[in-house]
Amino acid sequence: MGAPNSQLPSMTLREWLDATEMSLSAFAREVPCHITYPGKVIRGEAQPSYRMARRFEQITGGAVSRTQWYPSEDEPEDESEPQ
């Protein structure tokens, strides 16, 4: 299983998992997150936090863009680090 080309247009998480033949459980271990969380995101039952969406983007080499959930490149104020 190779890493996807970062030059690819944005894919959904489901498309990326299918293309890389990575299981939901293996992806959850990479994040790390609860084993059921990626499936909930795929089914639209959960929306990842901005940081989680950035982590998805990192793991997928940019193939799954955080802009699917957060169109602005700016981190939402409610997701910023506590001061």
ABEGO torsion letter per residue (X at the ends): XBBBBAABBBBBAAAAAAAAGBBAAAAAAAOBBBAAAAAAAAAGABBBBAAAAAAAAAAAGGABBAAAABABABBBAAABBBX
